[in-house]
Amino acid sequence: MAEYITEVNQDYSIDIPTEVRDRLTLEPGDKLIMRFDNAEEHLVVGKLPMDAIEKAREIDDALGREIPIKENRIR
């Protein structure tokens, strides 16, 4: 498994390594989902598939918040 290290900027943003951006084929406006394990020691980041306009609108209201995901729907 590949691992990448990035530093948190002064404004709390992070720069995504080029290798990660290319591997996930990220485009401006794409959404990322971050999942923490139960101990909150490990973080998994993935590109959220945007295969439906309805799903994209549903996600936009949840940006930056912790959200429970159940049955592929955001509540």
C-alpha positions as CSV (number, residue, x, y, z in Angstrom):
1,M,0.0,0.0,0.0
2,A,1.4,3.4,-1.0
3,E,1.6,6.1,1.7
4,Y,2.0,9.8,1.2
5,I,2.9,12.5,3.7
6,T,1.5,16.0,3.4
7,E,1.8,19.0,5.7
8,V,-1.1,21.1,7.0
9,N,-0.8,24.7,5.7
10,Q,-1.2,27.8,7.9
11,D,-4.8,28.1,6.7
12,Y,-5.4,24.4,7.6
13,S,-5.6,23.4,4.0
14,I,-3.5,20.5,2.6
15,D,-1.8,20.1,-0.7
16,I,-2.7,16.8,-2.3
17,P,0.4,15.1,-3.7
18,T,0.5,14.9,-7.5
19,E,0.7,11.1,-7.4
20,V,-2.6,11.0,-5.4
21,R,-4.3,13.5,-7.6
22,D,-3.3,11.5,-10.7
23,R,-4.2,8.1,-9.2
24,L,-7.7,9.3,-8.2
25,T,-8.0,11.3,-11.5
26,L,-9.1,14.3,-9.5
27,E,-10.7,17.3,-11.2
28,P,-11.6,20.7,-9.8
29,G,-14.9,20.4,-8.0
30,D,-14.6,16.7,-7.2
31,K,-15.5,15.7,-3.7
32,L,-13.3,13.6,-1.3
33,I,-14.6,11.5,1.5
34,M,-12.4,10.9,4.6
35,R,-13.0,7.9,6.9
36,F,-11.3,7.4,10.3
37,D,-10.9,4.1,12.0
38,N,-12.5,3.7,15.4
39,A,-9.3,4.8,17.2
40,E,-9.1,7.8,14.8
41,E,-5.4,6.9,14.2
42,H,-5.8,6.0,10.5
43,L,-7.4,8.1,7.8
44,V,-8.6,6.8,4.4
45,V,-9.3,9.3,1.7
46,G,-11.1,8.5,-1.5
47,K,-12.8,10.2,-4.4
48,L,-16.6,10.2,-4.0
49,P,-18.2,9.0,-7.1
50,M,-20.4,11.6,-8.7
51,D,-22.5,9.4,-11.0
52,A,-25.8,11.2,-10.4
53,I,-26.7,14.9,-10.2
54,E,-29.0,14.1,-7.3
55,K,-26.2,12.6,-5.3
56,A,-24.0,15.6,-5.9
57,R,-26.7,18.0,-4.6
58,E,-27.2,15.8,-1.6
59,I,-23.5,15.9,-0.8
60,D,-23.1,19.7,-1.2
61,D,-25.0,20.4,2.0
62,A,-22.7,18.1,4.0
63,L,-19.3,19.5,3.1
64,G,-17.0,19.6,6.1
65,R,-19.3,17.9,8.5
66,E,-19.2,14.4,10.0
67,I,-22.0,12.5,8.4
68,P,-23.4,9.1,9.0
69,I,-23.7,7.1,5.7
70,K,-26.3,4.4,5.6
71,E,-27.5,2.5,2.6
72,N,-25.5,4.8,0.3
73,R,-27.5,7.8,1.4
74,I,-26.4,10.8,3.4
75,R,-28.6,11.6,6.3
